[in-house]
Amino acid sequence: MHYVYVLISEKDSNFYTGSTADLKRRFEEHCRGSVTSTKDRRPLVLAYYEACIDKRDATHRERYLKTHHGKMFLRNRLKSYLTGSKSF
């Protein structure tokens, strides 16, 4: 399995979208600051993920979620989370 995931920075409230074959390991890398693109945006929350059968599907879905329409999908999907006790 391959995963597409969305992290939300508690520091700047921005989304980070990525894909991986090992979601737990990758999230831990983000939290430790081992990933350059999110190192200065910690702390991070794993807000969403999808499982895909293969890497190609995960990469395609990741690219979609990074588009304008993909971001609208995520905001709609995460609406209750985003308007909950924390304001992202």
C-alpha positions as CSV (number, residue, x, y, z in Angstrom):
1,M,0.0,0.0,0.0
2,H,1.0,3.6,-0.6
3,Y,-0.5,6.5,1.3
4,V,-1.3,10.1,0.4
5,Y,-1.4,12.3,3.5
6,V,-2.1,15.9,4.6
7,L,-0.4,17.5,7.5
8,I,-1.5,20.8,9.0
9,S,1.1,23.1,10.6
10,E,0.0,24.4,14.0
11,K,2.5,27.2,13.5
12,D,1.3,28.7,10.2
13,S,-2.0,26.7,9.6
14,N,-0.8,25.6,6.1
15,F,-1.3,22.2,4.5
16,Y,1.5,20.0,3.5
17,T,0.6,17.1,1.1
18,G,2.8,14.1,0.5
19,S,2.9,10.4,-0.3
20,T,4.8,7.4,1.1
21,A,4.8,3.7,1.5
22,D,5.3,3.9,5.3
23,L,3.0,6.5,6.7
24,K,4.0,6.1,10.4
25,R,7.7,6.4,9.6
26,R,7.2,9.4,7.4
27,F,5.0,11.3,9.9
28,E,7.7,10.6,12.6
29,E,10.3,12.1,10.2
30,H,8.2,15.2,9.8
31,C,7.7,15.5,13.6
32,R,11.5,15.1,14.2
33,G,12.3,17.9,11.7
34,S,14.1,15.5,9.3
35,V,12.0,16.8,6.3
36,T,13.3,20.1,5.0
37,S,10.0,21.3,3.7
38,T,8.3,21.0,7.1
39,K,11.1,21.4,9.5
40,D,10.3,25.1,10.3
41,R,6.6,24.5,10.3
42,R,6.4,22.2,13.3
43,P,4.4,21.1,15.2
44,L,2.4,19.2,12.7
45,V,-0.9,17.3,12.8
46,L,-1.8,14.4,10.6
47,A,-5.2,15.6,9.5
48,Y,-6.0,13.3,6.6
49,Y,-4.7,10.3,4.6
50,E,-5.8,7.9,1.9
51,A,-4.5,4.4,1.1
52,C,-3.8,3.6,-2.6
53,I,-3.0,0.2,-4.2
54,D,0.2,1.4,-5.8
55,K,2.7,4.2,-5.9
56,R,1.4,5.5,-9.3
57,D,-2.1,6.0,-7.9
58,A,-0.8,7.7,-4.8
59,T,1.4,10.1,-6.8
60,H,-1.5,10.9,-9.1
61,R,-3.8,11.6,-6.1
62,E,-1.1,13.7,-4.4
63,R,-0.7,15.9,-7.5
64,Y,-4.5,16.3,-7.6
65,L,-4.7,17.3,-3.9
66,K,-2.1,20.0,-4.5
67,T,-4.3,21.7,-7.2
68,H,-6.9,24.4,-6.5
69,H,-9.7,21.8,-6.8
70,G,-7.8,19.4,-4.6
71,K,-7.4,22.0,-1.9
72,M,-11.1,22.8,-2.1
73,F,-11.9,19.1,-1.7
74,L,-9.6,18.9,1.4
75,R,-11.1,22.0,3.0
76,N,-14.6,20.6,2.4
77,R,-13.6,17.2,3.7
78,L,-11.9,18.6,6.8
79,K,-14.5,21.4,7.4
80,S,-15.6,20.1,10.8
81,Y,-12.0,19.5,11.9
82,L,-10.9,22.9,10.6
83,T,-13.7,24.8,12.4
84,G,-13.4,22.8,15.6
85,S,-11.6,23.8,18.8
86,K,-8.5,24.7,16.9
87,S,-8.6,27.3,14.2
88,F,-6.4,26.4,11.2
